[in-house]
Amino acid sequence: MSPAPASGPVRRGPGLRARLTLLATSLVAAVSALLLWLGWMLVGRVAASVPALPPDTPVTVAGVRVPAGPLAGALARNARAEVLQIGAVAFAMVVVAAAVVSWVLGRRLLRPLHDVTAAARRLSAESLDARIGATGPHDEVAELAATFDAMLDRLQAAFDAQRRFVANASHELRTPLAVLRTEVDVTLADPDADVAELRRMAEVVREATRRAEHLVAGLLLLARTEAAVAVPKEYVDLAETVPGAVDALRVEVRDRALTVRTDLAPAPTEGDAALLGRVAGNLVENAVRHNVEGGWVEVRTATEDGEAVLGVASSGPVVADGTVAELFEPFRRGAGRVGSGTGLGLSIVRAVVQAHGGRVRAEPVPGGGLRVTVRVPAGPTRPAGLVGAGAGEAQELREA
């Protein structure tokens, strides 16, 4: 059962529609009152500007003879009274009409805002597919509705990614836990288990716990990197991160008869040395473990177009163009890829590179294999006093 939508804060005082109506009506009333006053003044001035007869001159009005002086004053007062009487009626009608029109137009203009509020109240983790879809003129309110819909698109994508991540992580963690329980249950159920059997079980349990520990460490690193707001700004040469990554896999390179070629030119940048070292380590590890017997691995670093570049290419199974982007998603290893791992290597690479303001691209190698290129903003040259190894060297390593 989905949670009930939040009712929102209790509104105190008149709403926006009422305030807009009051404001518009007040403005119309003020303008109308000003026009009425100007009309009253104008009529008085017009009456006063009429050529006057001598005050004692008799004037016949409706058969009655009256002096000209009192008659002029009476006509001016009567004209102003007529203006006030008719103007008051017109004033009331204009104010009422302004109030009605403002109230009706306010409802039409604020309807998209009510739709936004209603959509926000309906939202929950299970109803993120709701959209406003405002139609009509492309005004500020429509822009607000479109922005709200775009925000919902991002939220839905984030929630979907989170669900997939949790489901995949649960599935990956279930495997070593199942191995642990199975081995322990089988050993305990065997009354004749000797020391050799117990040692075998201990080795299996150790391997399963190692895999679980490696997976949890990768998940924590991925979450920490994706949540990072800023990374340290320290000098890092990508060329210096490669030798350590290659040396860590020397045994696997020898066992699988792989040929590793490196072309390491200076590639200075600024960032977190440990995270950038993890990028090189993950790429080389991915290239070695998802390779074929007797295959090859090429690693290069350089500075191109104001960017520090780290490229790792390797032989391996054929990778379809349409599945390359999926390899950067957590726990995606790609169909036909050999080797073992947590499936987080390229996901961590992408998160670290994006945290450093860079980008990463992968493309299939003709005949089988994958080429991954990392580009991050280039940094200043090596500060004085720092001495590194590996920059500018090209070597080939083959251990059979």
C-alpha atoms as a printed R data frame, in Angstrom:
    type eleno elety resid chain resno       x       y       z
1   ATOM     1    CA   MET     A     1   0.000   0.000   0.000
2   ATOM     2    CA   SER     A     2   1.517   3.289  -1.064
3   ATOM     3    CA   PRO     A     3   1.919   5.983   1.564
4   ATOM     4    CA   ALA     A     4  -0.658   8.724   1.699
5   ATOM     5    CA   PRO     A     5   0.428  11.926   0.040
6   ATOM     6    CA   ALA     A     6   1.592  14.652   2.333
7   ATOM     7    CA   SER     A     7  -1.002  17.330   2.974
8   ATOM     8    CA   GLY     A     8   1.617  20.050   3.001
9   ATOM     9    CA   PRO     A     9   1.875  23.075   5.286
10  ATOM    10    CA   VAL     A    10  -1.324  24.740   6.484
11  ATOM    11    CA   ARG     A    11  -1.920  27.983   4.610
12  ATOM    12    CA   ARG     A    12  -2.466  31.038   6.754
13  ATOM    13    CA   GLY     A    13  -4.123  34.140   5.311
14  ATOM    14    CA   PRO     A    14  -5.498  34.692   1.814
15  ATOM    15    CA   GLY     A    15  -4.129  32.651  -1.045
16  ATOM    16    CA   LEU     A    16  -2.228  33.925  -4.039
17  ATOM    17    CA   ARG     A    17  -5.390  34.112  -6.139
18  ATOM    18    CA   ALA     A    18  -7.138  36.287  -3.546
19  ATOM    19    CA   ARG     A    19  -4.098  38.523  -3.176
20  ATOM    20    CA   LEU     A    20  -3.812  38.993  -6.938
21  ATOM    21    CA   THR     A    21  -7.536  39.836  -7.132
22  ATOM    22    CA   LEU     A    22  -7.241  42.317  -4.254
23  ATOM    23    CA   LEU     A    23  -4.182  43.945  -5.814
24  ATOM    24    CA   ALA     A    24  -5.749  44.277  -9.267
25  ATOM    25    CA   THR     A    25  -9.035  45.580  -7.821
26  ATOM    26    CA   SER     A    26  -7.219  48.102  -5.650
27  ATOM    27    CA   LEU     A    27  -5.245  49.414  -8.614
28  ATOM    28    CA   VAL     A    28  -8.380  49.747 -10.742
29  ATOM    29    CA   ALA     A    29 -10.204  51.472  -7.880
30  ATOM    30    CA   ALA     A    30  -7.359  53.929  -7.368
31  ATOM    31    CA   VAL     A    31  -7.159  54.752 -11.068
32  ATOM    32    CA   SER     A    32 -10.960  55.104 -11.312
33  ATOM    33    CA   ALA     A    33 -11.058  57.381  -8.260
34  ATOM    34    CA   LEU     A    34  -8.327  59.528  -9.776
35  ATOM    35    CA   LEU     A    35 -10.213  59.783 -13.071
36  ATOM    36    CA   LEU     A    36 -13.427  60.688 -11.233
37  ATOM    37    CA   TRP     A    37 -11.654  63.427  -9.305
38  ATOM    38    CA   LEU     A    38 -10.081  64.768 -12.501
39  ATOM    39    CA   GLY     A    39 -13.521  64.787 -14.180
40  ATOM    40    CA   TRP     A    40 -15.020  66.632 -11.228
41  ATOM    41    CA   MET     A    41 -12.266  69.237 -11.339
42  ATOM    42    CA   LEU     A    42 -12.508  69.583 -15.127
43  ATOM    43    CA   VAL     A    43 -16.266  70.157 -15.066
44  ATOM    44    CA   GLY     A    44 -15.842  72.793 -12.380
45  ATOM    45    CA   ARG     A    45 -13.170  74.580 -14.399
46  ATOM    46    CA   VAL     A    46 -15.279  74.419 -17.577
47  ATOM    47    CA   ALA     A    47 -18.271  75.901 -15.773
48  ATOM    48    CA   ALA     A    48 -16.116  78.628 -14.295
49  ATOM    49    CA   SER     A    49 -14.638  79.508 -17.685
50  ATOM    50    CA   VAL     A    50 -18.021  80.257 -19.318
51  ATOM    51    CA   PRO     A    51 -18.338  84.075 -19.994
52  ATOM    52    CA   ALA     A    52 -20.320  85.526 -17.108
53  ATOM    53    CA   LEU     A    53 -22.957  88.279 -17.277
54  ATOM    54    CA   PRO     A    54 -23.021  91.110 -14.773
55  ATOM    55    CA   PRO     A    55 -24.354  89.737 -11.474
56  ATOM    56    CA   ASP     A    56 -27.555  91.889 -11.544
57  ATOM    57    CA   THR     A    57 -28.436  90.992 -15.130
58  ATOM    58    CA   PRO     A    58 -31.823  89.213 -15.114
59  ATOM    59    CA   VAL     A    59 -31.899  85.826 -16.875
60  ATOM    60    CA   THR     A    60 -35.079  83.925 -17.672
61  ATOM    61    CA   VAL     A    61 -34.873  80.185 -16.951
62  ATOM    62    CA   ALA     A    62 -38.024  78.084 -17.529
63  ATOM    63    CA   GLY     A    63 -40.128  81.257 -17.358
64  ATOM    64    CA   VAL     A    64 -38.510  82.441 -14.145
65  ATOM    65    CA   ARG     A    65 -36.332  85.558 -14.028
66  ATOM    66    CA   VAL     A    66 -33.258  85.106 -11.779
67  ATOM    67    CA   PRO     A    67 -30.074  87.151 -11.368
68  ATOM    68    CA   ALA     A    68 -27.150  85.962 -13.519
69  ATOM    69    CA   GLY     A    69 -24.684  85.723 -10.568
70  ATOM    70    CA   PRO     A    70 -26.471  83.016  -8.467
71  ATOM    71    CA   LEU     A    71 -27.415  81.158 -11.655
72  ATOM    72    CA   ALA     A    72 -23.763  80.636 -12.704
73  ATOM    73    CA   GLY     A    73 -22.835  79.213  -9.290
74  ATOM    74    CA   ALA     A    74 -25.853  76.906  -9.267
75  ATOM    75    CA   LEU     A    75 -25.010  75.571 -12.734
76  ATOM    76    CA   ALA     A    76 -21.397  74.814 -11.684
77  ATOM    77    CA   ARG     A    77 -22.501  72.987  -8.536
78  ATOM    78    CA   ASN     A    78 -25.157  71.059 -10.434
79  ATOM    79    CA   ALA     A    79 -22.608  69.969 -13.090
80  ATOM    80    CA   ARG     A    80 -20.191  68.717 -10.460
81  ATOM    81    CA   ALA     A    81 -22.987  66.898  -8.640
82  ATOM    82    CA   GLU     A    82 -24.014  65.180 -11.867
83  ATOM    83    CA   VAL     A    83 -20.396  64.116 -12.470
84  ATOM    84    CA   LEU     A    84 -20.148  62.716  -8.929
85  ATOM    85    CA   GLN     A    85 -23.478  60.890  -9.191
86  ATOM    86    CA   ILE     A    86 -22.834  59.262 -12.568
87  ATOM    87    CA   GLY     A    87 -19.142  58.745 -11.804
88  ATOM    88    CA   ALA     A    88 -19.922  56.945  -8.539
89  ATOM    89    CA   VAL     A    89 -22.118  54.437 -10.376
90  ATOM    90    CA   ALA     A    90 -19.454  53.941 -13.055
91  ATOM    91    CA   PHE     A    91 -16.799  53.658 -10.338
92  ATOM    92    CA   ALA     A    92 -18.692  50.884  -8.556
93  ATOM    93    CA   MET     A    93 -19.324  49.002 -11.806
94  ATOM    94    CA   VAL     A    94 -15.667  49.241 -12.878
95  ATOM    95    CA   VAL     A    95 -14.411  48.037  -9.472
96  ATOM    96    CA   VAL     A    96 -16.834  45.086  -9.412
97  ATOM    97    CA   ALA     A    97 -15.931  44.155 -12.996
98  ATOM    98    CA   ALA     A    98 -12.223  44.368 -12.177
99  ATOM    99    CA   ALA     A    99 -12.681  42.117  -9.153
100 ATOM   100    CA   VAL     A   100 -14.636  39.505 -11.133
101 ATOM   101    CA   VAL     A   101 -12.252  39.525 -14.080
102 ATOM   102    CA   SER     A   102  -9.201  39.344 -11.785
103 ATOM   103    CA   TRP     A   103 -10.702  36.417  -9.866
104 ATOM   104    CA   VAL     A   104 -11.513  34.476 -13.035
105 ATOM   105    CA   LEU     A   105  -8.199  35.226 -14.735
106 ATOM   106    CA   GLY     A   106  -6.323  34.434 -11.540
107 ATOM   107    CA   ARG     A   107  -7.862  30.965 -11.529
108 ATOM   108    CA   ARG     A   108  -6.828  30.356 -15.137
109 ATOM   109    CA   LEU     A   109  -3.335  31.734 -14.650
110 ATOM   110    CA   LEU     A   110  -2.705  29.814 -11.426
111 ATOM   111    CA   ARG     A   111  -4.103  26.499 -12.630
112 ATOM   112    CA   PRO     A   112  -0.624  25.196 -13.663
113 ATOM   113    CA   LEU     A   113   0.639  26.048 -10.179
114 ATOM   114    CA   HIS     A   114  -2.174  24.026  -8.659
115 ATOM   115    CA   ASP     A   115  -1.252  21.183 -11.015
116 ATOM   116    CA   VAL     A   116   2.354  21.356  -9.803
117 ATOM   117    CA   THR     A   117   1.179  21.278  -6.178
118 ATOM   118    CA   ALA     A   118  -1.188  18.378  -6.833
119 ATOM   119    CA   ALA     A   119   1.530  16.421  -8.641
120 ATOM   120    CA   ALA     A   120   3.977  17.024  -5.788
121 ATOM   121    CA   ARG     A   121   1.418  15.767  -3.259
122 ATOM   122    CA   ARG     A   122   0.812  12.613  -5.307
123 ATOM   123    CA   LEU     A   123   4.491  11.780  -5.497
124 ATOM   124    CA   SER     A   124   5.959   8.801  -3.721
125 ATOM   125    CA   ALA     A   125   8.654   6.272  -4.510
126 ATOM   126    CA   GLU     A   126   6.024   4.240  -6.395
127 ATOM   127    CA   SER     A   127   4.468   7.106  -8.398
128 ATOM   128    CA   LEU     A   128   7.439   8.997  -9.796
129 ATOM   129    CA   ASP     A   129   6.048   8.536 -13.299
130 ATOM   130    CA   ALA     A   130   3.450  11.283 -12.732
131 ATOM   131    CA   ARG     A   131   3.984  14.350 -14.915
132 ATOM   132    CA   ILE     A   132   2.266  17.725 -15.235
133 ATOM   133    CA   GLY     A   133   2.510  18.035 -19.005
134 ATOM   134    CA   ALA     A   134   1.343  21.662 -18.992
135 ATOM   135    CA   THR     A   135  -0.195  22.884 -22.238
136 ATOM   136    CA   GLY     A   136  -0.872  26.403 -23.380
137 ATOM   137    CA   PRO     A   137   1.298  29.470 -23.858
138 ATOM   138    CA   HIS     A   138   4.990  29.133 -23.122
139 ATOM   139    CA   ASP     A   139   5.069  31.583 -20.247
140 ATOM   140    CA   GLU     A   140   6.793  31.553 -16.865
141 ATOM   141    CA   VAL     A   141   4.254  29.163 -15.358
142 ATOM   142    CA   ALA     A   142   4.695  26.719 -18.241
143 ATOM   143    CA   GLU     A   143   8.451  26.995 -17.772
144 ATOM   144    CA   LEU     A   144   8.021  26.137 -14.088
145 ATOM   145    CA   ALA     A   145   5.919  23.102 -14.961
146 ATOM   146    CA   ALA     A   146   8.478  21.939 -17.539
147 ATOM   147    CA   THR     A   147  11.283  22.370 -14.991
148 ATOM   148    CA   PHE     A   148   9.306  20.348 -12.455
149 ATOM   149    CA   ASP     A   149   8.756  17.568 -15.024
150 ATOM   150    CA   ALA     A   150  12.487  17.538 -15.825
151 ATOM   151    CA   MET     A   151  13.267  17.257 -12.117
152 ATOM   152    CA   LEU     A   152  10.890  14.298 -11.875
153 ATOM   153    CA   ASP     A   153  12.662  12.656 -14.817
154 ATOM   154    CA   ARG     A   154  15.978  12.938 -12.985
155 ATOM   155    CA   LEU     A   155  14.463  11.680  -9.732
156 ATOM   156    CA   GLN     A   156  12.884   8.697 -11.444
157 ATOM   157    CA   ALA     A   157  16.157   7.829 -13.173
158 ATOM   158    CA   ALA     A   158  18.014   8.103  -9.850
159 ATOM   159    CA   PHE     A   159  15.462   5.919  -8.039
160 ATOM   160    CA   ASP     A   160  15.540   3.327 -10.828
161 ATOM   161    CA   ALA     A   161  19.337   3.259 -10.749
162 ATOM   162    CA   GLN     A   162  19.256   2.906  -6.969
163 ATOM   163    CA   ARG     A   163  16.826   0.003  -7.159
164 ATOM   164    CA   ARG     A   164  18.964  -1.760  -9.745
165 ATOM   165    CA   PHE     A   165  22.098  -1.111  -7.732
166 ATOM   166    CA   VAL     A   166  20.608  -2.489  -4.514
167 ATOM   167    CA   ALA     A   167  19.186  -5.520  -6.312
168 ATOM   168    CA   ASN     A   168  22.494  -6.264  -8.036
169 ATOM   169    CA   ALA     A   169  24.502  -5.706  -4.864
170 ATOM   170    CA   SER     A   170  22.192  -8.037  -2.939
171 ATOM   171    CA   HIS     A   171  22.568 -10.670  -5.648
172 ATOM   172    CA   GLU     A   172  26.350 -10.359  -5.706
173 ATOM   173    CA   LEU     A   173  26.633 -10.541  -1.915
174 ATOM   174    CA   ARG     A   174  24.304 -13.538  -1.788
175 ATOM   175    CA   THR     A   175  26.782 -15.684  -3.747
176 ATOM   176    CA   PRO     A   176  29.706 -15.650  -1.267
177 ATOM   177    CA   LEU     A   177  27.289 -15.921   1.646
178 ATOM   178    CA   ALA     A   178  25.670 -18.966   0.049
179 ATOM   179    CA   VAL     A   179  29.110 -20.523  -0.473
180 ATOM   180    CA   LEU     A   180  29.972 -19.929   3.164
181 ATOM   181    CA   ARG     A   181  26.783 -21.489   4.455
182 ATOM   182    CA   THR     A   182  26.982 -24.452   2.095
183 ATOM   183    CA   GLU     A   183  30.559 -25.285   3.008
184 ATOM   184    CA   VAL     A   184  29.891 -24.998   6.729
185 ATOM   185    CA   ASP     A   185  26.704 -27.094   6.516
186 ATOM   186    CA   VAL     A   186  28.372 -29.811   4.441
187 ATOM   187    CA   THR     A   187  31.359 -30.021   6.767
188 ATOM   188    CA   LEU     A   188  29.232 -30.095   9.904
189 ATOM   189    CA   ALA     A   189  27.022 -32.797   8.417
190 ATOM   190    CA   ASP     A   190  30.028 -35.041   7.803
191 ATOM   191    CA   PRO     A   191  30.865 -36.892  11.046
192 ATOM   192    CA   ASP     A   192  34.073 -38.256   9.521
193 ATOM   193    CA   ALA     A   193  35.508 -34.856   8.521
194 ATOM   194    CA   ASP     A   194  39.228 -34.837   9.213
195 ATOM   195    CA   VAL     A   195  41.804 -32.081   9.389
196 ATOM   196    CA   ALA     A   196  42.308 -32.067   5.622
197 ATOM   197    CA   GLU     A   197  38.584 -31.572   5.060
198 ATOM   198    CA   LEU     A   198  38.490 -28.793   7.624
199 ATOM   199    CA   ARG     A   199  41.461 -27.085   5.987
200 ATOM   200    CA   ARG     A   200  39.759 -27.350   2.590
201 ATOM   201    CA   MET     A   201  36.626 -25.786   4.043
202 ATOM   202    CA   ALA     A   202  38.680 -23.019   5.640
203 ATOM   203    CA   GLU     A   203  40.312 -22.201   2.308
204 ATOM   204    CA   VAL     A   204  36.919 -22.000   0.585
205 ATOM   205    CA   VAL     A   205  35.560 -19.819   3.387
206 ATOM   206    CA   ARG     A   206  38.619 -17.566   3.197
207 ATOM   207    CA   GLU     A   207  38.179 -17.113  -0.558
208 ATOM   208    CA   ALA     A   208  34.459 -16.377  -0.165
209 ATOM   209    CA   THR     A   209  35.079 -13.822   2.566
210 ATOM   210    CA   ARG     A   210  37.843 -12.244   0.472
211 ATOM   211    CA   ARG     A   211  35.432 -11.848  -2.424
212 ATOM   212    CA   ALA     A   212  32.739 -10.404  -0.158
213 ATOM   213    CA   GLU     A   213  35.241  -7.993   1.415
214 ATOM   214    CA   HIS     A   214  36.458  -6.915  -2.026
215 ATOM   215    CA   LEU     A   215  32.877  -6.345  -3.155
216 ATOM   216    CA   VAL     A   216  31.943  -4.314  -0.071
217 ATOM   217    CA   ALA     A   217  35.100  -2.205  -0.438
218 ATOM   218    CA   GLY     A   218  34.207  -1.510  -4.068
219 ATOM   219    CA   LEU     A   219  30.646  -0.543  -3.138
220 ATOM   220    CA   LEU     A   220  31.871   1.844  -0.451
221 ATOM   221    CA   LEU     A   221  34.414   3.422  -2.796
222 ATOM   222    CA   LEU     A   222  31.796   3.838  -5.525
223 ATOM   223    CA   ALA     A   223  29.285   5.411  -3.140
224 ATOM   224    CA   ARG     A   224  31.924   7.694  -1.608
225 ATOM   225    CA   THR     A   225  33.167   8.832  -5.012
226 ATOM   226    CA   GLU     A   226  29.703   9.509  -6.426
227 ATOM   227    CA   ALA     A   227  28.777  11.530  -3.333
228 ATOM   228    CA   ALA     A   228  31.984  13.575  -3.332
229 ATOM   229    CA   VAL     A   229  31.412  17.293  -3.859
230 ATOM   230    CA   ALA     A   230  35.057  18.123  -4.457
231 ATOM   231    CA   VAL     A   231  38.330  16.216  -4.662
232 ATOM   232    CA   PRO     A   232  41.737  17.339  -3.378
233 ATOM   233    CA   LYS     A   233  43.836  19.391  -5.776
234 ATOM   234    CA   GLU     A   234  47.285  17.840  -5.621
235 ATOM   235    CA   TYR     A   235  49.803  17.153  -8.352
236 ATOM   236    CA   VAL     A   236  49.367  13.729  -9.993
237 ATOM   237    CA   ASP     A   237  51.128  12.335 -13.051
238 ATOM   238    CA   LEU     A   238  49.034   9.587 -14.624
239 ATOM   239    CA   ALA     A   239  52.231   8.050 -16.014
240 ATOM   240    CA   GLU     A   240  53.377   7.327 -12.458
241 ATOM   241    CA   THR     A   241  50.193   5.414 -11.602
242 ATOM   242    CA   VAL     A   242  50.773   2.748 -14.272
243 ATOM   243    CA   PRO     A   243  53.931   0.877 -13.097
244 ATOM   244    CA   GLY     A   244  52.396   0.005  -9.738
245 ATOM   245    CA   ALA     A   245  49.192  -1.187 -11.399
246 ATOM   246    CA   VAL     A   246  51.175  -3.426 -13.788
247 ATOM   247    CA   ASP     A   247  53.420  -4.808 -11.040
248 ATOM   248    CA   ALA     A   248  50.405  -5.762  -8.924
249 ATOM   249    CA   LEU     A   249  49.244  -8.093 -11.732
250 ATOM   250    CA   ARG     A   250  52.643  -9.471 -12.724
251 ATOM   251    CA   VAL     A   251  51.764 -12.989 -11.537
252 ATOM   252    CA   GLU     A   252  48.528 -13.097 -13.528
253 ATOM   253    CA   VAL     A   253  50.325 -11.709 -16.584
254 ATOM   254    CA   ARG     A   254  52.881 -14.514 -16.306
255 ATOM   255    CA   ASP     A   255  50.322 -17.262 -15.705
256 ATOM   256    CA   ARG     A   256  48.251 -16.257 -18.738
257 ATOM   257    CA   ALA     A   257  51.245 -15.547 -20.995
258 ATOM   258    CA   LEU     A   258  50.124 -11.985 -21.692
259 ATOM   259    CA   THR     A   259  52.239  -9.335 -23.396
260 ATOM   260    CA   VAL     A   260  52.073  -5.925 -21.705
261 ATOM   261    CA   ARG     A   261  53.374  -2.892 -23.588
262 ATOM   262    CA   THR     A   262  53.529   0.566 -21.999
263 ATOM   263    CA   ASP     A   263  54.184   3.963 -23.571
264 ATOM   264    CA   LEU     A   264  54.272   6.420 -20.690
265 ATOM   265    CA   ALA     A   265  54.642  10.099 -21.524
266 ATOM   266    CA   PRO     A   266  54.121  12.753 -18.819
267 ATOM   267    CA   ALA     A   267  50.406  13.349 -18.167
268 ATOM   268    CA   PRO     A   268  50.190  15.801 -15.242
269 ATOM   269    CA   THR     A   269  46.844  16.661 -13.692
270 ATOM   270    CA   GLU     A   270  45.412  17.759 -10.339
271 ATOM   271    CA   GLY     A   271  43.272  15.605  -8.104
272 ATOM   272    CA   ASP     A   272  43.271  12.786  -5.586
273 ATOM   273    CA   ALA     A   273  46.349  10.603  -6.110
274 ATOM   274    CA   ALA     A   274  44.768   7.540  -4.473
275 ATOM   275    CA   LEU     A   275  41.600   7.725  -6.578
276 ATOM   276    CA   LEU     A   276  43.481   8.314  -9.828
277 ATOM   277    CA   GLY     A   277  45.777   5.428  -8.931
278 ATOM   278    CA   ARG     A   278  42.652   3.301  -8.495
279 ATOM   279    CA   VAL     A   279  41.588   4.294 -12.022
280 ATOM   280    CA   ALA     A   280  44.829   2.971 -13.498
281 ATOM   281    CA   GLY     A   281  44.656  -0.136 -11.332
282 ATOM   282    CA   ASN     A   282  41.070  -0.924 -12.314
283 ATOM   283    CA   LEU     A   283  41.714  -0.420 -16.019
284 ATOM   284    CA   VAL     A   284  44.822  -2.604 -16.068
285 ATOM   285    CA   GLU     A   285  43.128  -5.245 -13.906
286 ATOM   286    CA   ASN     A   286  40.109  -5.217 -16.196
287 ATOM   287    CA   ALA     A   287  42.357  -5.594 -19.255
288 ATOM   288    CA   VAL     A   288  44.289  -8.509 -17.732
289 ATOM   289    CA   ARG     A   289  41.431 -10.478 -16.213
290 ATOM   290    CA   HIS     A   290  39.061 -10.096 -19.173
291 ATOM   291    CA   ASN     A   291  41.679 -11.190 -21.674
292 ATOM   292    CA   VAL     A   292  42.449 -14.387 -23.537
293 ATOM   293    CA   GLU     A   293  45.387 -16.747 -23.072
294 ATOM   294    CA   GLY     A   294  48.466 -15.350 -24.792
295 ATOM   295    CA   GLY     A   295  46.797 -11.996 -25.413
296 ATOM   296    CA   TRP     A   296  48.156  -8.474 -25.160
297 ATOM   297    CA   VAL     A   297  47.649  -5.299 -23.128
298 ATOM   298    CA   GLU     A   298  48.729  -1.801 -24.138
299 ATOM   299    CA   VAL     A   299  48.866   1.132 -21.711
300 ATOM   300    CA   ARG     A   300  49.740   4.689 -22.715
301 ATOM   301    CA   THR     A   301  49.724   8.113 -21.115
302 ATOM   302    CA   ALA     A   302  50.083  11.488 -22.793
303 ATOM   303    CA   THR     A   303  48.972  15.116 -22.749
304 ATOM   304    CA   GLU     A   304  46.681  16.030 -25.635
305 ATOM   305    CA   ASP     A   305  44.680  19.218 -26.252
306 ATOM   306    CA   GLY     A   306  45.041  20.423 -22.688
307 ATOM   307    CA   GLU     A   307  44.020  17.074 -21.198
308 ATOM   308    CA   ALA     A   308  45.913  14.319 -19.407
309 ATOM   309    CA   VAL     A   309  45.156  11.029 -21.155
310 ATOM   310    CA   LEU     A   310  45.332   7.459 -19.880
311 ATOM   311    CA   GLY     A   311  44.504   4.752 -22.403
312 ATOM   312    CA   VAL     A   312  44.327   1.002 -21.835
313 ATOM   313    CA   ALA     A   313  43.647  -1.407 -24.710
314 ATOM   314    CA   SER     A   314  43.629  -5.193 -24.641
315 ATOM   315    CA   SER     A   315  42.722  -8.251 -26.612
316 ATOM   316    CA   GLY     A   316  39.807 -10.388 -25.542
317 ATOM   317    CA   PRO     A   317  36.352 -11.567 -26.561
318 ATOM   318    CA   VAL     A   318  34.439  -9.583 -29.182
319 ATOM   319    CA   VAL     A   319  32.415  -6.763 -27.608
320 ATOM   320    CA   ALA     A   320  29.324  -5.551 -29.470
321 ATOM   321    CA   ASP     A   321  29.072  -1.805 -30.045
322 ATOM   322    CA   GLY     A   322  25.631  -1.660 -28.449
323 ATOM   323    CA   THR     A   323  26.822  -3.176 -25.173
324 ATOM   324    CA   VAL     A   324  29.875  -0.965 -24.559
325 ATOM   325    CA   ALA     A   325  27.939   1.671 -22.586
326 ATOM   326    CA   GLU     A   326  26.478  -1.024 -20.323
327 ATOM   327    CA   LEU     A   327  29.958  -2.007 -19.137
328 ATOM   328    CA   PHE     A   328  30.106   1.179 -17.035
329 ATOM   329    CA   GLU     A   329  26.995   0.181 -15.080
330 ATOM   330    CA   PRO     A   330  27.569  -1.593 -11.757
331 ATOM   331    CA   PHE     A   331  27.850  -5.401 -11.968
332 ATOM   332    CA   ARG     A   332  27.839  -5.422 -15.775
333 ATOM   333    CA   ARG     A   333  30.594  -7.645 -17.117
334 ATOM   334    CA   GLY     A   334  29.425  -7.989 -20.687
335 ATOM   335    CA   ALA     A   335  28.380 -11.100 -22.532
336 ATOM   336    CA   GLY     A   336  31.227 -13.451 -23.369
337 ATOM   337    CA   ARG     A   337  33.810 -11.701 -21.212
338 ATOM   338    CA   VAL     A   338  36.093 -14.031 -19.323
339 ATOM   339    CA   GLY     A   339  37.698 -13.629 -15.945
340 ATOM   340    CA   SER     A   340  36.239 -12.913 -12.527
341 ATOM   341    CA   GLY     A   341  35.574  -9.757 -10.581
342 ATOM   342    CA   THR     A   342  32.945  -7.728  -8.805
343 ATOM   343    CA   GLY     A   343  31.712  -5.940 -11.904
344 ATOM   344    CA   LEU     A   344  32.410  -2.552 -10.288
345 ATOM   345    CA   GLY     A   345  35.757  -1.723 -11.917
346 ATOM   346    CA   LEU     A   346  34.561   0.439 -14.792
347 ATOM   347    CA   SER     A   347  31.780   1.952 -12.648
348 ATOM   348    CA   ILE     A   348  34.402   3.162 -10.176
349 ATOM   349    CA   VAL     A   349  36.549   4.452 -13.045
350 ATOM   350    CA   ARG     A   350  33.666   6.511 -14.417
351 ATOM   351    CA   ALA     A   351  32.731   7.908 -10.999
352 ATOM   352    CA   VAL     A   352  36.328   8.929 -10.209
353 ATOM   353    CA   VAL     A   353  36.903  10.500 -13.629
354 ATOM   354    CA   GLN     A   354  33.655  12.485 -13.441
355 ATOM   355    CA   ALA     A   355  34.571  13.669  -9.934
356 ATOM   356    CA   HIS     A   356  37.800  15.059 -11.465
357 ATOM   357    CA   GLY     A   357  35.907  16.896 -14.210
358 ATOM   358    CA   GLY     A   358  36.946  14.459 -16.925
359 ATOM   359    CA   ARG     A   359  35.341  11.893 -19.173
360 ATOM   360    CA   VAL     A   360  35.901   8.252 -20.060
361 ATOM   361    CA   ARG     A   361  35.181   6.460 -23.310
362 ATOM   362    CA   ALA     A   362  35.232   2.796 -24.261
363 ATOM   363    CA   GLU     A   363  35.221   1.261 -27.724
364 ATOM   364    CA   PRO     A   364  35.618  -2.271 -29.068
365 ATOM   365    CA   VAL     A   365  38.941  -3.365 -30.507
366 ATOM   366    CA   PRO     A   366  38.631  -4.878 -34.002
367 ATOM   367    CA   GLY     A   367  38.972  -8.656 -33.719
368 ATOM   368    CA   GLY     A   368  38.091  -8.699 -30.021
369 ATOM   369    CA   GLY     A   369  38.960  -6.714 -26.935
370 ATOM   370    CA   LEU     A   370  38.276  -3.299 -25.469
371 ATOM   371    CA   ARG     A   371  39.973   0.095 -25.491
372 ATOM   372    CA   VAL     A   372  39.207   2.514 -22.632
373 ATOM   373    CA   THR     A   373  40.444   6.124 -22.752
374 ATOM   374    CA   VAL     A   374  40.356   8.443 -19.748
375 ATOM   375    CA   ARG     A   375  40.704  12.201 -20.193
376 ATOM   376    CA   VAL     A   376  40.981  14.649 -17.305
377 ATOM   377    CA   PRO     A   377  41.971  18.323 -17.322
378 ATOM   378    CA   ALA     A   378  45.737  18.716 -17.546
379 ATOM   379    CA   GLY     A   379  47.476  20.258 -14.562
380 ATOM   380    CA   PRO     A   380  50.650  22.270 -14.136
381 ATOM   381    CA   THR     A   381  54.056  20.756 -14.703
382 ATOM   382    CA   ARG     A   382  55.824  18.887 -11.949
383 ATOM   383    CA   PRO     A   383  56.429  21.084  -8.906
384 ATOM   384    CA   ALA     A   384  60.037  21.557  -7.894
385 ATOM   385    CA   GLY     A   385  61.322  18.862  -5.593
386 ATOM   386    CA   LEU     A   386  59.049  16.079  -6.854
387 ATOM   387    CA   VAL     A   387  60.830  13.244  -8.581
388 ATOM   388    CA   GLY     A   388  58.827  10.488 -10.246
389 ATOM   389    CA   ALA     A   389  59.623   7.338 -12.123
390 ATOM   390    CA   GLY     A   390  58.135   5.865 -15.220
391 ATOM   391    CA   ALA     A   391  57.437   9.051 -17.173
392 ATOM   392    CA   GLY     A   392  58.668   9.073 -20.709
393 ATOM   393    CA   GLU     A   393  59.551   5.387 -20.846
394 ATOM   394    CA   ALA     A   394  58.333   2.710 -23.218
395 ATOM   395    CA   GLN     A   395  58.737  -0.921 -22.342
396 ATOM   396    CA   GLU     A   396  57.449  -4.356 -23.176
397 ATOM   397    CA   LEU     A   397  56.865  -6.999 -20.535
398 ATOM   398    CA   ARG     A   398  56.256 -10.613 -21.344
399 ATOM   399    CA   GLU     A   399  56.467 -13.348 -18.783
400 ATOM   400    CA   ALA     A   400  55.788 -16.852 -20.011
